[in-house]
C-alpha cells in the first residue's frame, strides 16, 4: 500500500506538474508549509500527506521529475531591478507588448540568456554623460532565474531597460524594454497629451528605430473552454490605436508615432507547450496555433497587417506579421522550469537578421 501511495503521487506529478506549487512540494518533502485548499484530500498527494509520509528529493531525480539535484524547492528572493535611463542612439529598441501575464518577461529572459551564452551580445555597463548604465545587473537577474530553474519574476517597476551590445557590430546593439503589467494597461487608455509609450514614462519617447514584439498567451484560449473570457484581442487592438497616434505633436499624432519608427515586428504565441495534449490533426503545432490566431483575434491581426503595409514593416517577409510560437521550456513541479533555448534561438536569429547594414 505504501509503495502504491508513492507510485500514484509520482505518476500524478509527471502528468500534472502545474498542480504542484512550491509550497505543496515543500510540504511533500517534510517542510511545515500551509497548503490548505491547494489539493483534494482524495487526490494522490492528499492520500500521501494523510499517511504522514515524507518524499525523498532523490526520488524526484531518479524518476526524472526534476533533472538533477541542483533543483532546490526554496523561495527565490528577487533582486531589485536597476533603473536604467539611457537608451543608446544606435541601439534598436525591442518593445514587448502584451496583456499582463502573457509571458513577456519569459520571452525576454530566453532571448537575453541565449544571446549571452552564445556570444551574440554582451551586457552594456558604462557611463554616458555621467549617467551609469547598469544593464548588466538586469540581464544577469534574468539569466540567473533560468539557471536556477525559476520562471522570471514579473517587472517590479513601470519599465525596465536591458541594453546589450552587438558582438559583431561595434557601437550597436539592442535596448530591450519590459513594461510592467499594470503600466502596460496605459497603452489602451487615452489621457490628454500623454498616451502611447510616453504615458508610461516620458523617457520612453525616443527616436530609436524599433522592433515590436506582440506577445499573445495561447493558454488563455484553452481557458476560454472553462468559461474564462479572453480579452487579448480588445487589449492589443486598442494598444495599436495608441501606438499609431502617440507622436509628439498632439494636433498631428500620427507624425512621429511609434509605428513610424518601427522597422520590424513579430507576433509571438507564448505557452505553446500547453497545447501538446491538444491534437492539431494533420497540421504542425505552429500552423495550428497560427490558424487559432486568425480565428480568435481577427480584429487585431487585420489591423496589424494594415499597419505593416502602411509603414513598410516586414516588407521583405512572406509572413508580414512574422508569427512564431514560443515555449520557455518544460514546466516542472514547484513552479520550476527546465528552459528550452529552441524558440529563443529563433527570435535571436530574427533580431540578428534585422540588423541594419553599417
C-alpha positions in Angstrom: 0.0 0.0 0.0 2.8 2.4 0.9 4.5 1.8 -2.4 1.2 2.4 -4.3 0.8 5.8 -2.5 4.3 6.8 -3.7 3.8 5.5 -7.2 0.4 7.3 -7.6 2.0 10.5 -6.3 4.9 10.3 -8.7 2.7 9.5 -11.7 0.5 12.4 -10.9 3.5 14.8 -10.6 4.6 13.7 -14.1 1.1 14.1 -15.6 0.1 17.3 -13.8 3.2 19.3 -12.8 1.3 22.6 -12.7 -0.9 21.2 -9.8 2.2 21.1 -7.5 3.1 24.6 -6.2 6.3 25.4 -4.5 4.6 25.3 -1.1 2.9 21.9 -1.8 6.3 20.4 -2.9 7.9 21.6 0.3 5.1 20.0 2.3 5.7 16.7 0.5 9.4 16.9 1.3 8.6 17.4 5.0 8.6 21.1 5.5 5.8 22.6 7.5 4.0 24.6 4.9 0.5 26.0 4.8 -1.1 24.5 1.7 -4.8 24.2 2.8 -7.1 24.2 -0.2 -4.3 23.5 -2.7 -5.2 19.8 -3.1 -8.1 17.5 -2.7 -8.0 15.0 0.2 -8.8 12.1 -2.2 -6.1 13.1 -4.7 -2.8 11.2 -4.9 -1.0 14.0 -3.0 -3.8 14.2 -0.4 -3.6 10.5 0.3 0.2 10.6 0.5 0.2 13.5 3.0 -2.6 12.0 5.1 -0.4 8.9 5.5 2.2 11.0 7.3 5.0 10.1 4.8 7.8 12.3 3.5 9.1 12.4 -0.1 12.8 11.9 -0.7 14.2 14.5 -3.1 16.5 11.9 -4.7 13.4 10.0 -5.8 12.4 13.0 -7.9 15.7 12.9 -9.7 15.5 9.1 -10.2 12.0 9.4 -11.7 13.1 12.3 -14.0 10.5 14.6 -12.3 13.4 17.1 -11.9 16.5 16.7 -13.9 19.2 16.8 -11.2 19.8 17.7 -7.5 20.7 21.3 -8.3 16.9 21.9 -8.0 16.1 23.5 -4.7 12.5 23.9 -3.6 13.2 27.2 -1.8 11.5 30.6 -2.4 13.8 32.7 -4.6 14.2 36.3 -3.5 14.4 38.6 -6.5 16.9 41.3 -6.6 15.5 44.8 -7.3 16.0 45.7 -11.0 18.2 48.7 -11.7 16.7 51.8 -13.2 18.4 52.3 -16.5 17.6 55.7 -18.1 19.9 55.7 -21.1 18.9 54.2 -24.4 21.9 54.4 -26.8 21.0 56.2 -30.0 22.5 53.4 -32.2 20.5 50.7 -30.4 17.4 49.2 -31.9 14.7 49.3 -29.2 12.8 46.0 -28.8 9.4 46.6 -27.1 7.4 43.7 -25.6 3.7 44.4 -25.8 1.1 42.1 -24.3 -1.6 41.7 -21.7 -0.4 41.2 -18.1 0.7 37.6 -17.5 1.1 36.8 -21.2 4.7 35.8 -20.8 6.6 39.0 -21.9 9.4 38.7 -19.3 9.8 34.9 -20.0 10.3 35.6 -23.7 12.8 38.4 -22.9 14.7 36.2 -20.5 15.1 33.5 -23.1 16.5 36.0 -25.6 18.9 37.6 -23.2 20.1 34.2 -21.9 20.6 32.8 -25.4 22.4 35.9 -26.7 24.8 36.0 -23.8 25.5 32.2 -23.7 26.2 32.1 -27.4 28.3 35.2 -27.5 25.9 37.1 -29.8 25.7 40.1 -27.5 27.2 41.4 -24.3 26.0 43.5 -21.4 26.4 47.2 -21.6 27.9 48.7 -18.5 29.3 52.1 -19.0 28.7 55.8 -18.3 27.2 58.3 -20.7 27.4 62.0 -19.6 27.9 60.8 -16.0 24.9 58.5 -16.2 25.8 55.0 -15.3 24.2 52.2 -17.4 23.7 49.2 -15.1 22.1 47.0 -17.7 24.4 44.1 -16.7 22.6 43.8 -13.4 19.2 43.5 -15.0 20.4 41.0 -17.6 22.1 38.8 -15.0 18.9 38.7 -13.0 17.1 37.1 -15.9 19.9 34.7 -16.6 20.2 33.6 -13.0 16.4 33.0 -12.9 16.7 30.5 -15.8 19.9 28.9 -14.4 18.2 28.4 -11.1 15.2 26.9 -12.9 12.7 29.6 -12.0 10.3 31.4 -14.2 11.5 35.0 -14.3 9.6 37.3 -11.8 7.5 40.0 -13.2 8.8 43.5 -13.7 8.8 45.4 -10.4 8.7 49.0 -11.8 6.9 50.8 -14.6 9.5 49.6 -17.1 13.0 48.0 -17.1 15.6 48.6 -19.8 18.2 45.9 -20.8 20.9 47.4 -23.0 23.1 44.8 -24.9 25.9 45.3 -27.3 26.1 43.5 -30.6 29.2 41.2 -30.5 29.7 41.7 -34.3 28.9 45.3 -34.9 30.8 47.7 -32.6 28.8 50.5 -31.1 25.4 49.0 -31.9 23.1 46.8 -30.1 19.6 46.4 -28.7 17.6 48.0 -25.9 15.0 45.6 -24.6 12.0 47.3 -22.9 10.0 45.2 -20.4 6.8 47.1 -19.3 5.1 46.3 -16.0 1.7 44.6 -16.2 -0.4 47.4 -14.7 1.6 50.1 -16.5 1.2 48.5 -19.9 -2.5 48.8 -19.5 -2.0 52.5 -20.1 -1.4 51.6 -23.7 -5.1 51.1 -24.0 -6.0 54.5 -22.4 -6.3 58.0 -23.9 -5.1 60.5 -21.3 -4.9 64.0 -22.7 -1.5 64.6 -24.4 0.1 61.6 -22.6 -0.8 58.4 -24.4 1.2 55.6 -26.0 4.6 54.8 -24.6 5.1 58.2 -23.1 2.0 57.6 -20.9 4.2 55.0 -19.0 7.2 57.2 -18.8 8.3 60.3 -20.8 11.8 58.8 -21.3 10.3 56.1 -23.5 9.7 58.7 -26.2 12.9 58.2 -28.2 13.9 58.4 -31.9 15.5 55.0 -31.9 14.3 52.5 -34.6 12.1 49.9 -33.0 11.2 46.3 -33.2 7.8 45.4 -31.7 7.1 42.0 -30.2 3.4 41.4 -29.7 3.0 38.7 -27.0 -0.1 36.6 -27.1 -0.9 34.0 -24.4 -2.3 30.9 -26.2 -3.1 29.2 -22.9 -5.8 31.8 -22.5 -7.6 30.3 -25.5 -7.7 26.9 -23.7 -9.1 28.6 -20.6 -12.0 30.0 -22.7 -13.4 26.5 -22.8 -13.7 26.7 -19.0 -15.6 30.0 -19.1 -12.6 32.4 -18.7 -13.1 35.3 -21.1 -10.0 36.2 -23.1 -9.8 39.9 -23.9 -6.4 40.0 -25.6 -7.9 40.9 -28.9 -9.5 44.0 -27.5 -6.5 44.9 -25.4 -4.0 44.6 -28.3 -6.3 46.3 -30.9 -6.6 49.3 -28.5 -2.8 49.3 -28.0 -2.3 49.5 -31.8 -4.5 52.6 -31.9 -2.4 54.3 -29.2 0.9 53.3 -30.9 -0.1 54.9 -34.2 -1.3 58.1 -32.5 1.4 58.8 -30.0 3.5 61.3 -31.9 5.0 64.4 -30.1 2.6 66.8 -31.8 -0.9 66.5 -30.2 -2.5 68.1 -33.2 -1.0 65.6 -35.7 -0.5 62.5 -33.5 0.4 60.1 -36.4 3.5 62.2 -37.2 6.5 60.6 -35.4 4.3 57.9 -33.8 5.8 54.6 -32.6 4.8 52.8 -35.8 6.5 55.3 -38.0 9.8 54.4 -36.2 9.2 50.6 -36.3 11.4 48.7 -38.7 10.2 45.2 -37.9 7.8 43.3 -35.7 6.8 39.8 -34.7 3.7 38.2 -33.2 4.8 35.7 -30.5 2.4 33.0 -29.5 3.5 32.0 -26.0 2.9 29.0 -23.8 2.6 26.8 -26.9 3.6 23.8 -24.7 0.2 23.9 -23.1 -1.2 22.6 -26.4 0.9 19.5 -26.5 -2.1 17.4 -25.4 -4.4 19.0 -28.0 -4.2 17.2 -31.3 -3.9 19.7 -34.2 -4.7 16.9 -36.6 -2.6 16.9 -39.7 -1.2 20.4 -39.1 2.0 21.2 -37.3 1.6 22.9 -33.9 2.9 26.2 -35.5 0.4 26.1 -38.3 -2.4 25.1 -35.9 -1.8 28.0 -33.5 -1.4 30.5 -36.4 -4.9 29.4 -37.6 -6.1 29.8 -34.0 -4.8 33.4 -34.0 -6.8 34.2 -37.2 -9.9 32.7 -35.6 -9.5 34.1 -32.1 -8.0 37.6 -32.8 -9.1 38.5 -36.3 -9.5 42.3 -35.5 -6.0 42.6 -34.1 -4.5 40.5 -36.9 -6.2 42.5 -39.6 -5.3 45.9 -38.1 -1.7 44.9 -37.5 -1.4 43.7 -41.1 -2.8 47.1 -42.3 -0.2 48.9 -40.3 2.6 46.7 -41.6 1.6 47.6 -45.2 1.2 51.3 -44.3 4.6 51.7 -42.7 6.5 49.2 -44.8 7.2 46.9 -41.8 8.5 43.4 -42.6 8.1 44.2 -46.3 10.5 41.5 -47.4 8.9 38.7 -45.5 6.3 36.4 -46.9 4.5 36.4 -43.5 4.2 40.2 -42.9 3.1 39.5 -39.3 6.1 37.2 -38.7 4.1 34.9 -36.4 6.1 32.5 -34.2 5.3 30.1 -31.4 7.2 30.2 -28.2 7.7 27.9 -25.2 10.0 28.8 -22.4 10.6 25.1 -21.8 9.2 22.3 -19.8 7.1 23.1 -16.7 8.0 21.2 -13.6 6.6 20.6 -10.2 7.1 23.5 -7.7 6.5 26.1 -10.5 10.0 25.4 -11.8 11.2 25.4 -15.4 13.6 23.4 -17.5 14.4 26.0 -20.0 14.5 25.2 -23.7 16.5 27.5 -26.0 15.0 26.4 -29.3 12.4 29.2 -29.6 14.7 31.8 -28.0 17.2 31.0 -30.8 14.6 31.6 -33.4 13.8 35.1 -32.0 17.5 35.9 -31.7 18.1 34.9 -35.3 15.3 37.2 -36.3 16.9 40.1 -34.4 20.3 39.4 -35.9 18.9 39.2 -39.5 17.1 42.5 -38.9 20.3 44.4 -38.0 20.8 47.5 -40.2 23.7 47.4 -42.7 26.5 49.7 -41.4 
